[in-house]
Amino acid sequence: GFGALPHAQGTTFRVWAPAATAVSVVGTFNNWDAQANPLQAEDGGNWAADLPGVKAGDGYKFALQTPAGELTRNDPYARAVTNSAGYSL
C-alpha cells in the first residue's frame, strides 16, 4: 500500500515519486526536518521508510528533491488533511 500505514510499533510511509532524486517525510514528529527521516528508493519509482513511534494522527508531508528543485507535498493517499493549505493526517 501507499501513504502512511500505521502499525503497532509506528508507521510505514510509502509514496510513488519516479522523478524524485531523494524523498523524506517531514512532520510534527520531527519538527518538519527534511534531513531527519529519508525514505529509501524501491523499484518502480517508489520510496519507503518505517518510522518507529510515529502514530496515526501525526501531521506530515513528503519532501522531495527533483531536477526542478525542492518540493513539499501532501500525501495523495492521506486519510485527511488539516485544510487545503495544511498537512496530511
Number of C-alpha atoms within 10 A of each C-alpha: 9 16 20 27 16 18 14 9 12 16 20 20 21 24 24 19 18 15 12 20 13 17 28 23 28 23 21 14 16 14 10 17 15 18 12 14 18 20 23 14 20 13 8 9 13 17 22 21 19 20 17 13 13 21 19 14 13 14 20 24 22 26 25 22 16 15 9 8 9 12 12 16 15 20 23 15 15 16 12 14 16 10 8 8 8 13 22 25 20
